[in-house]
Amino acid sequence: MSRRKAEVGIITFHCSNNYGAMLQAYGLKRFLCDSGIPAEIVRYEPPYMTGRHWWIPYAPIQGLKGRIWGLFHMWNGFRAHMRVKEQFSRQRANMNRFRQEYLIEKEQPKLLTAGGLRKLPYRYYIVGSDQIWNPDITCGLRKAYFGAFRNRRKEKVIAYAASFGGASIHSRHDEKFARLIRYVDALSVREAAAIPYVRKFYKGDVRAVLDPVFFLGKEVWQGAERKPDRKGYILMYVTEGNEKMAEYAGILSGEKHLPVVEVRAGLQGADKGFELDVTAGPAEFLGYIHHAEYVVTNSFHAVAFSIIYQKKFLAFAHRSLSARLQNILQIHGLEDRICQDGSERDIDVSVDWEKVQGRTREAVQESRAFLLGNLS
């Protein structure tokens, strides 16, 4: 696509080596382009986002305690990466391959600071989706993810499926959030539970919309996936350590006589002797979900793709991000798919996927209407 024709710039977490971040970015970009709206992902790649994926991890944390913790984190991260340096290198290669093939244009400039946003050619800016307003991820609230920068060509800022990761953020961020949110012209969030918090500071309409991975059908995602070499397995995707989830996966493995393949979002995992793959990129992640017999996870996007691929799955509550899981399951009428407070669920209970698809279509229609209506 010619950069001169692109009218929409998407500012999101495309530079994060995270499956959900990269897949939602692709979903949004692909949907807009398929809808006849020339769009590009802005190559805003600041060190506070990319640094956590370096061989020596970096995160700019303020204060003396923060700097001490940061140095400790850098040392531990480097040691961990060196222990699995071949696998870590392969994963970085898989992440970069997907990013270069599906997300970014070769001729686009890479912007390391928000200052570069002032010279971009786009009329419209979409900030989101993903947890762009989660200060724990962005090391404080950042102007770029609110469209709070000067640019003489900029006409409108649209927040699409922006997320805090939960229903709100700590009150110490209220003043800055109130100041930055004024730069947003049209606002939607990913979790309905976040609407009351946003409305305390934003006078306009606030909508809850779907994550853009649902904009693309199963066939499109199959075109982007890489099929795993193995068959007949249970996929366990881990975003944080969860003993109950690991125990359940082990029991299910014994009952079904299927091995567990464990894929991790970070360094934390089950350590239960499962088959571990720490080299997967987004394409491999899609393939693992699509071809699994069962999916066990505490990840929002693993649940989202389990719904898209119509898999037998169970979701386990996340310590801080369960609002995301509960919201997406509620939208699809799959509240019985989540395990929390020690509750037990039957993963083999049949699902009326035709009914689920109907709910997906309805939610997608409303989400598309918000996005396209604000770009008209």
NORVEN-V206206 format. One record per backbone hydrogen bond with DSSP energy under -1.0 kcal/mol. NH is the residue of the N-H (numbers start at 0). CO is the residue of the C=O. E is the energy in kcal/mol with one decimal. If there is no record, write none. Layout:
nh->NH co->CO e->E
nh->NH co->CO e->E
This chain:
nh->4 co->1 e->-1.0
nh->6 co->37 e->-1.6
nh->7 co->37 e->-1.6
nh->8 co->123 e->-2.5
nh->9 co->39 e->-2.8
nh->10 co->125 e->-2.9
nh->15 co->12 e->-1.7
nh->17 co->15 e->-2.5
nh->21 co->17 e->-2.2
nh->22 co->18 e->-2.5
nh->23 co->19 e->-2.5
nh->24 co->20 e->-1.4
nh->25 co->21 e->-1.9
nh->26 co->22 e->-2.4
nh->27 co->23 e->-2.2
nh->28 co->24 e->-2.3
nh->29 co->25 e->-3.0
nh->30 co->26 e->-1.9
nh->31 co->27 e->-2.1
nh->32 co->28 e->-2.3
nh->33 co->29 e->-2.6
nh->34 co->30 e->-1.4
nh->35 co->32 e->-1.5
nh->36 co->31 e->-2.7
nh->39 co->7 e->-2.4
nh->41 co->9 e->-2.6
nh->43 co->41 e->-2.0
nh->44 co->110 e->-2.9
nh->48 co->45 e->-2.0
nh->49 co->45 e->-2.3
nh->50 co->46 e->-2.6
nh->52 co->49 e->-2.0
nh->53 co->50 e->-1.5
nh->57 co->50 e->-1.5
nh->60 co->58 e->-1.2
nh->66 co->62 e->-2.3
nh->67 co->63 e->-2.3
nh->68 co->64 e->-2.7
nh->69 co->65 e->-2.7
nh->70 co->66 e->-2.2
nh->71 co->67 e->-2.1
nh->72 co->68 e->-2.9
nh->73 co->69 e->-2.6
nh->74 co->70 e->-2.2
nh->75 co->71 e->-2.5
nh->76 co->72 e->-2.9
nh->77 co->73 e->-2.3
nh->78 co->74 e->-2.3
nh->79 co->75 e->-2.4
nh->80 co->76 e->-2.6
nh->81 co->77 e->-2.3
nh->82 co->78 e->-1.6
nh->83 co->79 e->-1.1
nh->84 co->81 e->-1.1
nh->87 co->83 e->-3.2
nh->88 co->84 e->-2.2
nh->89 co->85 e->-2.0
nh->90 co->86 e->-2.4
nh->91 co->87 e->-2.3
nh->92 co->88 e->-1.9
nh->93 co->89 e->-2.2
nh->94 co->90 e->-2.7
nh->95 co->91 e->-2.5
nh->96 co->92 e->-2.3
nh->97 co->93 e->-1.8
nh->98 co->94 e->-2.3
nh->99 co->95 e->-2.6
nh->100 co->96 e->-2.0
nh->101 co->97 e->-2.6
nh->102 co->98 e->-1.9
nh->103 co->98 e->-1.9
nh->107 co->104 e->-1.5
nh->110 co->42 e->-3.3
nh->115 co->112 e->-1.1
nh->116 co->113 e->-1.6
nh->117 co->114 e->-1.3
nh->118 co->115 e->-1.3
nh->119 co->116 e->-1.1
nh->122 co->6 e->-1.4
nh->123 co->6 e->-2.5
nh->124 co->155 e->-2.2
nh->125 co->8 e->-2.4
nh->126 co->157 e->-2.4
nh->127 co->10 e->-2.0
nh->131 co->129 e->-1.9
nh->132 co->162 e->-1.8
nh->133 co->130 e->-1.5
nh->136 co->133 e->-1.7
nh->137 co->133 e->-1.9
nh->139 co->134 e->-2.5
nh->145 co->142 e->-2.1
nh->146 co->143 e->-1.2
nh->147 co->142 e->-2.2
nh->148 co->146 e->-1.8
nh->153 co->150 e->-1.2
nh->154 co->122 e->-3.3
nh->155 co->122 e->-1.4
nh->157 co->124 e->-3.2
nh->158 co->185 e->-3.1
nh->159 co->126 e->-2.0
nh->161 co->187 e->-1.8
nh->162 co->129 e->-1.5
nh->172 co->169 e->-2.3
nh->173 co->170 e->-1.6
nh->176 co->172 e->-2.6
nh->177 co->173 e->-2.8
nh->178 co->174 e->-1.5
nh->179 co->175 e->-2.5
nh->180 co->176 e->-2.6
nh->182 co->179 e->-1.9
nh->183 co->180 e->-1.5
nh->184 co->156 e->-2.2
nh->185 co->156 e->-1.5
nh->187 co->158 e->-1.5
nh->188 co->206 e->-3.1
nh->189 co->161 e->-2.0
nh->193 co->190 e->-1.8
nh->194 co->191 e->-1.5
nh->197 co->193 e->-2.1
nh->198 co->194 e->-2.5
nh->199 co->196 e->-1.1
nh->200 co->197 e->-1.9
nh->201 co->197 e->-1.7
nh->206 co->186 e->-1.5
nh->208 co->188 e->-2.6
nh->213 co->210 e->-2.0
nh->214 co->211 e->-1.6
nh->220 co->216 e->-1.8
nh->221 co->217 e->-2.3
nh->222 co->218 e->-1.3
nh->223 co->220 e->-1.1
nh->225 co->282 e->-2.4
nh->233 co->258 e->-2.8
nh->234 co->293 e->-2.8
nh->235 co->260 e->-2.7
nh->236 co->295 e->-1.5
nh->237 co->262 e->-2.5
nh->245 co->241 e->-2.2
nh->246 co->242 e->-2.6
nh->247 co->243 e->-2.4
nh->248 co->244 e->-2.5
nh->249 co->245 e->-2.1
nh->250 co->246 e->-2.3
nh->251 co->247 e->-3.0
nh->252 co->248 e->-2.2
nh->253 co->249 e->-1.8
nh->254 co->250 e->-2.3
nh->255 co->251 e->-2.6
nh->256 co->252 e->-1.3
nh->257 co->252 e->-1.4
nh->260 co->233 e->-3.1
nh->261 co->274 e->-4.0
nh->262 co->235 e->-2.3
nh->264 co->237 e->-2.6
nh->274 co->259 e->-2.1
nh->276 co->261 e->-2.5
nh->284 co->280 e->-2.5
nh->285 co->281 e->-2.2
nh->286 co->282 e->-1.9
nh->287 co->283 e->-2.6
nh->288 co->284 e->-1.9
nh->289 co->285 e->-2.7
nh->290 co->286 e->-2.1
nh->291 co->288 e->-1.1
nh->292 co->232 e->-2.6
nh->294 co->311 e->-2.1
nh->295 co->234 e->-2.9
nh->296 co->313 e->-2.0
nh->297 co->236 e->-1.1
nh->302 co->298 e->-1.7
nh->303 co->299 e->-2.5
nh->304 co->300 e->-2.4
nh->305 co->301 e->-1.5
nh->306 co->302 e->-2.0
nh->307 co->303 e->-2.2
nh->308 co->304 e->-2.7
nh->310 co->305 e->-2.8
nh->313 co->294 e->-1.9
nh->314 co->336 e->-3.3
nh->315 co->296 e->-2.8
nh->316 co->338 e->-2.3
nh->325 co->321 e->-2.9
nh->326 co->322 e->-2.1
nh->327 co->323 e->-2.1
nh->328 co->324 e->-2.1
nh->329 co->325 e->-2.2
nh->330 co->326 e->-2.2
nh->331 co->327 e->-1.2
nh->332 co->329 e->-1.3
nh->333 co->328 e->-3.3
nh->336 co->333 e->-2.2
nh->337 co->334 e->-1.2
nh->338 co->314 e->-3.1
nh->342 co->339 e->-1.8
nh->348 co->345 e->-1.5
nh->352 co->350 e->-1.7
nh->355 co->351 e->-2.1
nh->356 co->352 e->-2.7
nh->357 co->353 e->-1.6
nh->358 co->354 e->-1.8
nh->359 co->355 e->-2.3
nh->360 co->356 e->-2.8
nh->361 co->357 e->-1.9
nh->362 co->358 e->-2.3
nh->363 co->359 e->-2.9
nh->364 co->360 e->-2.4
nh->365 co->361 e->-1.7
nh->366 co->362 e->-2.1
nh->367 co->363 e->-3.1
nh->368 co->364 e->-2.1
nh->369 co->365 e->-1.8
nh->370 co->366 e->-2.2
nh->371 co->367 e->-3.1
nh->372 co->368 e->-1.9
nh->373 co->369 e->-1.4
